[in-house]
């Protein structure tokens, strides 16, 4: 009988929800991911908890909001003591492994304070976000005048490329993420004009096929039960893809841009600052979009083909019968929509992600091929995995909710009536550009089935979008007096969220309820005038006792 014994947790980096054909893209066909959706549940309102790699992933891996775990931007360590997906699963007898990217930064100071050696088993897990690492590949090895952005980036992948004959001090850049002109000059993928060039690498040696193969190698060596986080760097920039994908799409395949002149002219001050960044200005140009988006589409098409390779291998080896499969992303990519590039704001192009879950269990047969419009958050995956592993989620730690009842037809909605996304931009160039204090460089977004409200610290008015009447989010209603009641209602939801108890992770609700009466049974009987005022068994150690008269002190002193 089919049952989910293992978990394959696939995450793409910077994959927009609307760049899959099962989500409605008109010219980019992704039949393999679509086929998985036809066998599982496709969620249409899945929101991340922060529109940037590191913070989003830390929320997914801990099942906790950014406000709770504190890793609020790339490079900010996840503090020692945060319980992760791997910690929850290992308690239930399921191993938890990484193949690919996490963007995790270890809390070196916290580890040193507690005497945790990085090369110990516990230290390694703390330093790797709770995963046992099969292969970590954060995917990038950019280099500048002050050195590399991440000295460990693409470490194993570069070794692999050199073993295949790609000779360079940085083959990740020179071959996998750059083109080549007729004179042998490297055309760096960092320059957007080169996105239309084919990567100077055999397709089978490029990053996505490489990581797919590593994931298959991991699974082939396991007996289970296991959770494998297969985490791809693409279609994240640099936007360069090898042939045949480099030639598959052209400007005629690019979808119409989602933006308006009024949107920019009347932009909220904080939104306007993000529009005015270098990447925002670049992607506002048609020539940049026409160069980049076909490459971005090619990267996604390659990823879908690799999913076909992976899923066929799983069919052939019997793993489709006992493995729950999740396909999602850590955030989207503006690609010029709303006059922005990158991902660091809250429009659906960034904050909403694809989420497809295939459960092989017979209990999920009734929901195969269905579409779910429930409000879902990335923090829901960790408690879902705990239930798949046979456990009960620790909801005093995990802040999401299990999706297993939806997957198995027991419910068609989540229990929440709003989702939360946060962004701390205090360490970003935008904060310097705006000359904003660190404490004011933070934003919160609360989303329900109709409205999206964005609160910006620093005394700014909110932004408000009507997701029903204005699904493209082109009209900001945050300054409209006739929407004051809606704004107040959305703020009530945000304030309800901020008042939740999120730091008391060492005691469950059941334990707290038990503690309400425990002190009385351990001798604390405050406010009791007469022993007969309360059950006598509570004062059994205080009644009928004898003692000598010692008012004058011990005899003989």
C-alpha positions as CSV (number, residue, x, y, z in Angstrom):
1,X,0.0,0.0,0.0
2,X,1.5,3.4,-1.0
3,X,2.6,5.5,1.8
4,X,4.9,8.5,2.3
5,X,7.9,7.1,4.1
6,X,10.4,9.7,2.8
7,X,10.3,13.4,1.9
8,X,11.9,15.1,-1.1
9,X,11.8,18.8,-0.5
10,X,12.7,20.6,-3.7
11,X,13.3,24.4,-3.6
12,X,14.2,26.6,-6.6
13,X,15.8,30.0,-6.0
14,X,14.0,33.0,-7.3
15,X,11.4,31.1,-9.3
16,X,8.3,33.2,-9.8
17,X,4.9,31.5,-9.2
18,X,3.6,32.6,-12.6
19,X,6.5,31.3,-14.6
20,X,5.1,27.7,-14.7
21,X,2.5,26.7,-17.2
22,X,0.4,25.0,-14.6
23,X,0.1,28.5,-13.0
24,X,-0.8,30.1,-16.3
25,X,2.4,31.2,-18.2
26,X,1.4,31.5,-21.8
27,X,4.7,30.7,-23.6
28,X,6.8,28.8,-21.1
29,X,5.7,25.1,-20.9
30,X,6.7,23.1,-17.9
31,X,5.1,19.7,-18.5
32,X,7.1,17.7,-15.8
33,X,6.3,20.1,-12.9
34,X,2.7,20.3,-14.3
35,X,2.5,16.5,-14.2
36,X,3.5,16.5,-10.6
37,X,0.7,19.0,-9.9
38,X,-1.7,16.7,-11.7
39,X,-0.8,14.0,-9.1
40,X,-0.9,16.2,-6.1
41,X,-2.2,19.6,-4.8
42,X,-1.3,22.9,-6.3
43,X,-1.6,25.9,-3.9
44,X,-2.4,29.3,-5.3
45,X,-1.9,31.5,-2.3
46,X,1.4,30.3,-0.9
47,X,3.4,33.2,0.7
48,X,7.0,33.4,1.9
49,X,7.9,35.1,5.2
50,X,10.5,37.4,3.8
51,X,11.4,38.5,0.2
52,X,15.1,37.7,0.4
53,X,17.0,34.4,0.2
54,X,18.4,34.0,3.7
55,X,15.5,35.1,5.8
56,X,12.9,33.3,3.7
57,X,14.8,30.0,4.0
58,X,15.5,30.4,7.8
59,X,11.7,30.7,8.2
60,X,11.1,27.6,6.1
61,X,13.7,25.6,7.9
62,X,12.6,26.6,11.4
63,X,8.9,26.8,10.7
64,X,9.0,30.3,12.4
65,X,8.5,33.9,11.4
66,X,11.5,36.2,10.9
67,X,10.4,38.2,13.9
68,X,10.9,35.0,15.9
69,X,14.1,33.5,14.6
70,X,15.9,36.8,14.1
71,X,17.9,36.0,10.9
72,X,16.4,39.0,9.2
73,X,18.7,39.5,6.2
74,X,21.3,37.7,4.2
75,X,24.4,37.1,6.2
76,X,22.7,37.5,9.6
77,X,23.3,34.2,11.5
78,X,20.5,32.0,12.7
79,X,21.1,32.1,16.4
80,X,22.2,29.0,18.3
81,X,19.2,27.4,20.0
82,X,16.7,27.8,17.1
83,X,15.1,24.4,16.5
84,X,15.1,23.4,12.9
85,X,13.3,21.0,10.6
86,X,16.1,18.5,11.0
87,X,15.8,18.6,14.8
88,X,12.1,17.9,14.7
89,X,12.5,15.1,12.2
90,X,15.4,13.3,13.8
91,X,13.4,13.0,17.0
92,X,10.9,10.9,15.0
93,X,13.6,8.7,13.4
94,X,13.8,10.5,10.1
95,X,17.2,11.7,8.9
96,X,17.4,15.2,7.3
97,X,19.9,16.0,4.6
98,X,21.0,18.8,2.4
99,X,21.9,18.7,-1.3
100,X,22.4,22.3,-2.5
101,X,21.7,25.8,-1.2
102,X,20.6,27.0,2.3
103,X,22.2,30.5,2.5
104,X,22.7,29.7,6.2
105,X,25.2,31.7,8.1
106,X,26.4,30.0,11.3
107,X,26.2,31.8,14.7
108,X,30.0,31.4,15.3
109,X,29.9,33.6,18.4
110,X,27.1,31.6,19.9
111,X,28.7,28.3,19.1
112,X,32.0,29.5,20.7
113,X,30.2,30.7,23.8
114,X,28.6,27.3,24.3
115,X,31.8,25.4,23.4
116,X,30.3,23.8,20.3
117,X,33.1,22.7,17.9
118,X,32.2,23.2,14.2
119,X,33.6,19.8,13.3
120,X,31.5,17.9,16.0
121,X,28.3,16.3,15.0
122,X,26.2,18.8,17.0
123,X,28.3,21.7,15.9
124,X,28.1,20.7,12.3
125,X,24.3,20.5,12.5
126,X,24.0,23.9,14.2
127,X,26.3,25.4,11.6
128,X,24.3,23.9,8.8
129,X,20.7,24.9,9.8
130,X,20.0,21.4,11.2
131,X,20.8,19.5,8.1
132,X,23.3,16.7,7.7
133,X,25.2,17.9,4.6
134,X,25.5,15.6,1.7
135,X,26.7,18.5,-0.4
136,X,26.2,22.2,0.3
137,X,26.3,24.4,-2.8
138,X,25.1,28.0,-2.2
139,X,25.8,28.3,-5.9
140,X,27.7,31.5,-6.2
141,X,31.4,32.6,-6.2
142,X,31.4,36.3,-7.1
143,X,34.6,38.1,-6.6
144,X,35.4,41.8,-6.1
145,X,38.3,44.0,-5.1
146,X,37.8,43.0,-1.4
147,X,37.7,39.3,-2.2
148,X,34.9,36.7,-2.8
149,X,31.4,37.2,-1.5
150,X,31.4,33.7,-0.2
151,X,34.8,31.9,-0.2
152,X,33.0,28.5,0.1
153,X,30.6,29.2,-2.7
154,X,30.4,26.6,-5.5
155,X,33.3,24.8,-3.9
156,X,32.4,21.2,-4.8
157,X,30.9,22.3,-8.1
158,X,34.1,24.0,-9.1
159,X,36.0,20.8,-8.2
160,X,33.7,18.9,-10.4
161,X,34.1,21.3,-13.3
162,X,37.9,21.2,-13.1
163,X,37.7,17.4,-13.1
164,X,35.8,17.6,-16.3
165,X,38.5,19.9,-17.9
166,X,37.1,23.3,-17.3
167,X,40.3,25.0,-16.3
168,X,40.1,28.3,-14.5
169,X,40.6,29.8,-11.1
170,X,36.8,30.2,-11.0
171,X,35.1,27.9,-13.5
172,X,31.7,28.6,-11.9
173,X,32.0,32.2,-13.4
174,X,34.1,31.6,-16.5
175,X,32.1,28.6,-17.9
176,X,28.8,28.0,-16.1
177,X,27.8,31.6,-15.8
178,X,29.4,33.4,-18.7
179,X,29.4,33.3,-22.5
180,X,32.4,33.4,-24.9
181,X,33.0,35.6,-27.9
182,X,34.8,34.5,-31.1
183,X,38.1,35.8,-29.8
184,X,37.9,33.7,-26.6
185,X,36.9,36.5,-24.3
186,X,34.7,35.7,-21.3
187,X,31.4,37.5,-21.5
188,X,30.5,37.7,-17.8
189,X,27.0,36.8,-16.8
190,X,27.1,39.6,-14.3
191,X,26.5,42.1,-17.1
192,X,22.8,41.9,-18.1
193,X,23.6,42.5,-21.8
194,X,25.3,39.1,-21.8
195,X,22.2,37.2,-20.6
196,X,21.4,36.5,-24.3
197,X,24.7,34.7,-24.7
198,X,24.8,30.9,-24.3
199,X,26.8,29.7,-21.2
200,X,30.2,28.4,-22.3
201,X,29.5,24.9,-20.8
202,X,28.1,21.6,-21.9
203,X,24.5,21.5,-20.8
204,X,24.9,18.3,-18.8
205,X,27.7,20.0,-16.7
206,X,25.7,23.1,-15.8
207,X,24.4,23.7,-12.3
208,X,20.9,22.3,-12.5
209,X,21.8,19.0,-14.1
210,X,24.7,18.7,-11.7
211,X,22.6,19.1,-8.6
212,X,19.9,16.9,-9.9
213,X,22.5,14.1,-10.3
214,X,23.7,14.7,-6.7
215,X,20.2,14.4,-5.4
216,X,19.7,11.1,-7.2
217,X,23.0,9.9,-5.9
218,X,21.9,10.7,-2.3
219,X,18.6,9.0,-2.7
220,X,20.2,5.9,-4.3
221,X,22.3,5.4,-1.2
222,X,19.4,5.7,1.4
223,X,17.2,3.1,3.0
224,X,15.1,5.7,4.8
225,X,13.1,7.1,6.3
226,X,14.8,10.3,5.1
227,X,14.1,13.9,4.2
228,X,16.3,15.3,1.4
229,X,16.3,19.1,0.8
230,X,17.3,19.3,-2.9
231,X,17.9,23.0,-3.2
232,X,18.7,24.5,-6.6
233,X,20.4,27.8,-7.1
234,X,18.7,28.6,-10.4
235,X,16.9,30.4,-11.9
236,X,18.6,32.9,-9.6
237,X,21.0,35.3,-11.3
238,X,23.5,35.4,-13.1
239,X,20.8,35.0,-15.8
240,X,22.8,32.8,-18.2
241,X,21.8,29.4,-19.5
242,X,23.6,26.9,-21.9
243,X,22.2,25.7,-25.2
244,X,19.8,24.5,-26.3
245,X,17.9,26.6,-23.7
246,X,19.7,29.8,-24.6
247,X,18.0,29.9,-28.0
248,X,14.6,28.6,-27.0
249,X,12.9,31.9,-26.2
250,X,13.1,35.5,-27.5
251,X,11.6,38.9,-26.9
252,X,8.3,37.7,-28.5
253,X,7.9,35.1,-25.6
254,X,8.2,37.7,-22.9
255,X,4.9,38.4,-21.1
256,X,3.7,42.0,-20.9
257,X,5.2,44.0,-18.1
258,X,3.0,44.6,-15.0
259,X,3.3,48.2,-14.2
260,X,1.9,51.7,-14.9
261,X,3.2,55.2,-15.2
262,X,0.9,56.4,-12.4
263,X,2.2,53.7,-10.1
264,X,5.7,55.1,-10.4
265,X,4.7,58.8,-10.4
266,X,2.6,58.4,-7.3
267,X,4.8,55.9,-5.5
268,X,4.9,55.7,-1.7
269,X,8.3,57.0,-0.5
270,X,9.7,53.6,0.5
271,X,8.4,51.9,-2.6
272,X,9.8,54.7,-4.7
273,X,13.2,54.1,-3.2
274,X,13.2,50.5,-4.2
275,X,12.1,51.5,-7.7
276,X,15.0,53.9,-7.9
277,X,17.7,51.3,-7.1
278,X,20.2,50.4,-9.9
279,X,18.6,47.1,-10.4
280,X,15.1,48.7,-10.5
281,X,16.3,51.3,-13.1
282,X,17.9,48.6,-15.2
283,X,14.8,46.3,-15.3
284,X,12.6,49.3,-16.2
285,X,14.3,49.2,-19.6
286,X,12.8,47.1,-22.4
287,X,16.3,46.1,-23.7
288,X,17.2,44.6,-20.3
289,X,14.0,42.7,-20.0
290,X,14.3,41.4,-23.6
291,X,17.8,40.1,-22.8
292,X,17.2,38.7,-19.4
293,X,13.7,37.2,-19.4
294,X,14.3,34.7,-22.3
295,X,17.4,33.5,-20.3
296,X,15.3,33.3,-17.1
297,X,12.7,31.3,-19.0
298,X,15.5,29.0,-20.4
299,X,16.7,28.3,-16.9
300,X,13.2,27.4,-15.8
301,X,12.7,25.2,-18.9
302,X,16.0,23.4,-18.1
303,X,14.9,23.0,-14.5
304,X,11.6,21.4,-15.7
305,X,13.5,19.0,-18.0
306,X,15.7,18.0,-15.0
307,X,12.5,17.4,-13.0
308,X,11.4,15.0,-15.7
309,X,14.8,13.2,-15.5
310,X,14.5,13.1,-11.7
311,X,10.8,11.9,-11.5
312,X,11.4,9.3,-14.2
313,X,14.3,7.9,-12.1
314,X,12.1,7.9,-9.0
315,X,9.5,6.0,-10.9
316,X,12.0,3.5,-12.2
317,X,13.4,2.9,-8.7
318,X,10.1,2.8,-6.9
319,X,10.6,6.0,-4.9
320,X,7.5,7.7,-6.3
321,X,5.5,5.2,-4.2
322,X,7.0,6.1,-0.8
323,X,8.2,9.7,-1.1
324,X,6.3,12.9,-0.5
325,X,7.5,15.5,-3.0
326,X,7.4,19.3,-2.5
327,X,8.2,21.8,-5.2
328,X,8.5,25.4,-4.2
329,X,10.7,28.6,-4.3
330,X,12.2,30.9,-1.7
331,X,10.8,34.0,-3.4
332,X,10.1,35.4,-6.9
333,X,11.7,38.0,-9.1
334,X,10.2,41.4,-10.2
335,X,11.9,41.3,-13.6
336,X,10.8,44.9,-14.3
337,X,7.3,44.5,-12.9
338,X,6.3,47.5,-10.8
339,X,9.5,49.3,-12.0
340,X,11.7,46.9,-9.9
341,X,14.2,44.2,-10.3
342,X,15.2,41.6,-7.7
343,X,12.7,40.5,-5.1
344,X,12.8,42.8,-2.1
345,X,9.3,44.1,-1.8
346,X,5.8,42.5,-1.2
347,X,4.0,42.4,-4.5
348,X,2.8,38.9,-5.5
349,X,5.6,38.7,-8.1
350,X,8.0,38.3,-5.2
351,X,6.1,37.3,-2.1
352,X,3.9,34.6,-3.6
353,X,5.6,31.4,-4.7
354,X,4.6,28.2,-6.4
355,X,3.8,25.3,-4.1
356,X,3.0,21.8,-5.3
357,X,2.8,18.9,-3.0
358,X,2.6,15.2,-4.1
359,X,1.6,12.7,-1.4
360,X,1.8,9.1,-2.6
361,X,-0.4,7.9,0.2
362,X,-3.7,6.4,-0.6
363,X,-5.2,8.8,1.9
364,X,-4.4,11.6,-0.6
365,X,-6.1,10.0,-3.6
366,X,-9.2,12.2,-3.3
367,X,-7.2,15.4,-3.8
368,X,-5.0,14.4,-6.7
369,X,-4.9,17.1,-9.4
370,X,-6.8,19.6,-7.2
371,X,-6.1,23.3,-6.7
372,X,-6.2,24.8,-3.3
373,X,-6.8,28.6,-2.7
374,X,-6.2,28.5,1.0
375,X,-3.8,31.0,2.6
376,X,-0.6,29.1,3.0
377,X,2.8,30.1,4.4
378,X,6.3,28.6,3.9
379,X,6.4,27.9,7.7
380,X,3.7,25.3,7.1
381,X,6.1,22.9,5.5
382,X,8.0,22.0,8.7
383,X,4.8,20.9,10.7
384,X,3.6,19.1,7.6
385,X,6.9,17.1,7.4
386,X,6.6,16.3,11.2
387,X,3.2,14.8,10.6
388,X,4.4,12.8,7.6
389,X,7.2,11.4,9.8
390,X,4.5,10.2,12.2
391,X,4.8,12.9,14.9
392,X,2.7,15.7,16.4
393,X,4.0,19.2,15.6
394,X,5.3,21.2,18.6
395,X,3.1,24.2,18.0
396,X,4.7,26.2,20.8
397,X,7.8,26.1,18.6
398,X,6.4,25.8,15.1
399,X,4.3,28.8,14.0
400,X,2.9,27.3,10.8
401,X,0.3,24.6,10.5
402,X,0.4,21.2,8.9
403,X,-1.0,21.0,5.4
404,X,-1.6,17.2,5.7
405,X,-5.3,17.6,6.4
406,X,-5.7,19.5,3.1
407,X,-3.6,17.0,1.2
408,X,-5.8,14.2,2.5
409,X,-9.1,15.8,1.9
410,X,-10.0,16.4,5.6
411,X,-10.1,20.2,5.1
412,X,-10.1,22.5,2.2
413,X,-8.7,25.5,4.1
414,X,-6.1,26.5,6.6
415,X,-7.0,27.8,10.0
416,X,-5.5,31.3,9.5
417,X,-7.2,34.3,8.1
418,X,-4.0,36.2,7.2
419,X,-0.4,35.6,6.2
420,X,2.6,37.6,7.2
421,X,5.7,38.7,5.3
422,X,8.5,40.8,6.7
423,X,11.6,42.6,5.4
424,X,14.4,44.2,7.3
425,X,16.4,46.3,4.9
426,X,18.6,48.0,7.5
427,X,21.8,46.4,6.1
428,X,20.9,47.1,2.4
429,X,22.1,49.9,0.2
430,X,18.5,51.2,0.1
431,X,18.7,52.1,3.8
432,X,21.8,54.1,3.1
433,X,20.2,55.8,0.1
434,X,17.2,56.8,2.2
435,X,19.4,57.7,5.2
436,X,17.1,55.8,7.5
437,X,17.9,54.6,11.0
438,X,18.4,50.9,11.5
439,X,15.3,50.5,13.7
440,X,13.2,52.3,11.0
441,X,14.4,50.2,8.1
442,X,11.8,47.5,8.5
443,X,8.5,46.6,6.9
444,X,5.7,44.3,7.6
445,X,3.1,42.9,5.2
446,X,-0.2,41.4,6.2
447,X,-2.3,39.6,3.5
448,X,-5.8,38.1,3.6
449,X,-7.9,36.7,0.8
450,X,-8.7,40.2,-0.5
451,X,-6.4,42.8,1.0
452,X,-2.7,43.4,1.3
453,X,-1.4,46.0,3.8
454,X,2.2,47.0,4.0
455,X,3.4,48.9,7.1
456,X,6.7,50.8,6.9
457,X,8.4,51.9,10.1
458,X,9.6,55.5,10.3
459,X,6.3,57.4,10.3
460,X,5.2,56.5,6.8
461,X,1.5,55.9,5.9
462,X,0.7,52.3,4.9
463,X,0.3,50.9,1.5
464,X,-2.9,49.0,0.7
465,X,-3.8,46.8,-2.4
466,X,-7.2,45.3,-3.2
467,X,-6.2,41.9,-4.5
468,X,-9.7,41.2,-5.9
469,X,-10.3,44.5,-7.8
470,X,-6.7,45.1,-8.6
471,X,-4.9,41.7,-8.8
472,X,-1.9,43.2,-10.5
473,X,-1.4,45.6,-7.5
474,X,-1.1,48.7,-9.5
475,X,-3.2,51.0,-7.3
476,X,-2.0,51.9,-3.8
477,X,-5.1,52.7,-1.7
478,X,-3.1,53.4,1.5
479,X,-3.6,57.1,1.4
480,X,-7.4,57.0,0.7
481,X,-9.6,58.1,3.5
482,X,-12.5,56.0,2.2
483,X,-10.4,52.9,3.0
484,X,-9.7,53.9,6.6
485,X,-11.8,51.1,8.0
486,X,-10.1,48.5,5.9
487,X,-6.7,49.8,6.9
488,X,-7.7,49.7,10.6
489,X,-9.0,46.1,10.2
490,X,-5.8,45.0,8.6
491,X,-3.7,46.7,11.3
492,X,-5.8,44.8,13.8
493,X,-4.6,41.6,12.2
494,X,-1.0,42.8,12.2
495,X,-1.2,43.8,15.9
496,X,-2.8,40.5,16.8
497,X,0.1,38.8,15.2
498,X,2.7,40.9,17.0
499,X,1.1,40.2,20.3
500,X,1.4,36.4,19.9
501,X,3.7,34.5,22.3
502,X,6.5,33.4,20.1
503,X,9.6,33.2,22.3
504,X,8.3,30.7,25.0
505,X,9.6,27.6,23.1
506,X,10.6,25.6,26.2
507,X,7.1,24.8,27.4
508,X,4.1,23.6,25.5
509,X,0.5,24.8,26.0
510,X,-0.3,21.4,27.6
511,X,2.6,21.8,30.0
512,X,1.5,25.3,30.9
513,X,-2.1,24.1,31.6
514,X,-0.7,21.4,33.9
515,X,1.5,23.9,35.7
516,X,-1.7,25.9,36.7
517,X,-2.4,23.3,39.4
518,X,1.0,21.8,40.0
519,X,2.2,24.4,42.6
520,X,-0.7,23.6,44.9
521,X,0.1,20.0,44.8
522,X,3.7,20.8,45.7
523,X,3.0,22.7,48.8
524,X,2.3,26.3,47.7
525,X,-1.1,27.2,49.3
526,X,-1.1,31.0,49.1
527,X,-4.2,32.8,50.4
528,X,-5.5,29.9,52.5
529,X,-7.0,31.1,55.8
530,X,-8.1,27.7,57.2
531,X,-6.9,24.3,56.2
532,X,-10.5,23.3,55.6
533,X,-10.9,25.9,52.9
534,X,-9.1,23.7,50.4
535,X,-8.9,19.9,49.8
536,X,-7.2,18.4,52.8
537,X,-4.9,16.3,50.7
538,X,-3.1,19.4,49.5
539,X,-2.1,20.3,53.1
540,X,-1.3,16.8,54.4
541,X,2.3,17.7,55.2
542,X,1.2,20.7,57.2
543,X,-1.3,19.1,59.5
544,X,-0.9,16.9,62.6
545,X,2.8,17.6,63.0
546,X,4.6,17.9,66.4
547,X,7.7,20.0,67.3
548,X,9.4,21.0,70.6
549,X,9.1,24.5,72.0
550,X,12.1,26.3,70.8
551,X,11.1,30.0,71.5
552,X,13.9,30.3,74.1
553,X,16.4,28.7,71.8
554,X,17.9,25.2,71.9
555,X,18.5,23.8,75.4
556,X,22.0,24.1,76.7
557,X,22.9,27.3,74.7
